[in-house]
Amino acid sequence: MARQSISFTKPNDEWLKAQVDSDEYSSKSELVNDLIRQARKQQVQIDWIRAKLEKAENSGFTDDSKESILAQSKSLLNG
């Protein structure tokens, strides 16, 4: 595993220490790695949503009524 040396602001360092002291994590390194994993997972979700939004924006407009769109959506959800 790669070793890094990083500096934290006092409030962040105190928060990290509190998490380790509460036995949630065994070390600051474990906590930082978990936070990075969570951020990476969140980025994947954000990228997926962004791609869906871009696809929707690029598909153009519709003349369907909101009732029609709702009915189509419900139909797709119900199989």
CORWO-V244964 format. One record per residue. N is the residue number from 0. PHI is phi as a letter, one per 30 degrees, with the letter a starting at -180 (none if undefined). Layout:
# CORWO-V244964
n = (N | N)
phi = (PHI | PHI)
This chain:
# CORWO-V244964
n = (0 | 1 | 2 | 3 | 4 | 5 | 6 | 7 | 8 | 9 | 10 | 11 | 12 | 13 | 14 | 15 | 16 | 17 | 18 | 19 | 20 | 21 | 22 | 23 | 24 | 25 | 26 | 27 | 28 | 29 | 30 | 31 | 32 | 33 | 34 | 35 | 36 | 37 | 38 | 39 | 40 | 41 | 42 | 43 | 44 | 45 | 46 | 47 | 48 | 49 | 50 | 51 | 52 | 53 | 54 | 55 | 56 | 57 | 58 | 59 | 60 | 61 | 62 | 63 | 64 | 65 | 66 | 67 | 68 | 69 | 70 | 71 | 72 | 73 | 74 | 75 | 76 | 77 | 78)
phi = (none | d | c | b | c | b | c | b | d | e | d | d | d | d | d | e | d | d | d | d | d | d | i | d | b | d | a | d | d | d | d | d | d | d | d | d | e | d | d | d | d | d | d | d | d | d | d | d | d | d | d | d | d | d | d | d | d | d | d | j | c | b | c | d | d | d | d | d | d | d | d | d | d | d | d | d | d | d | i)
